[in-house]
Amino acid sequence: QLCGKVTVELDGRRVEQDLPGRQGRLLFVYLVANRLRPVNRDEVVVALWPDGRDGGLSPLLSKLRRLVELEGRGELRVVLPDDVWIDLEAANEGLHRAESAAARADWTAVWAPARVAQHVARRGFLAGEEAAWINELRRRLDGIHVRSLELVAEASVRIGGAELDTAERAARELVEREPFRESGQRALMRVLAARGNRAEALQIYEQLRALLRDELGTSPSQATQELHRALLT
């Protein structure tokens, strides 16, 4: 688990406490996040010490080699078991599967992988640390989180029944995170309408219309206006 609190389990034993300090944790996360390609030492040095001055990579690598298998000297690659589970990869795969299922309008197949992506991405990444590669991964996770919320909300509305609660939570979280995106408001309007609360759904539209007018000087999108007209009729 690289998102949220970093945790590592090897052969059924938790070993993250054996990582060699803060820099060792960053080194491990960087190598795992880039495990599908070899990374050269200079790249790793910049990832750990942004000023480019080697603060002690060789000792860190020596300690890390006692914990996991590392290939190479000038170019490095962490070797993990074939059945390894890494949350960053699970989030990417989940979003891809959910998008594919959404393209087929198979909403039941959308739900589970989108939820995996949502739960992983919402945990954040290396809180308190700052580096270009960390910020880039955070941006990617933010994108995964927002898109997974859209997919979860849409799938849950389509499935209906007890999943309307899930749809409402995802829609409200999306509205809070991205108030100008409109997809969250549309999902929330659909949830409320499905529950028979059409007046409240129309109120959400009016709140969005006022927000866009006051903050951006614009109007809701065509898709949102069409949903509004459908609710009126």
Secondary structure, 3 states (H helix, E strand, C coil): CCECCCCCEECCEECHHHCCHHHHHHHHHHHHHCCCCCEEHHHHHHHHCCCCCCCCHHHHHHHHHCCCEEECCCEEEEECCCCCCCHHHHHHHHHHHHHHHHHCCCHHHHHHHHHHHHHHHCCCECCCCCCHHHHHHHHHHHHHHHHHHHHHHHHHHHHCCCHHHHHHHHHHHHHHHCCCCCHHHHHHHHHHHHCCCHHHHHHHHHHHHHHHHHHHCCCCCHHHHHHHHHHHC
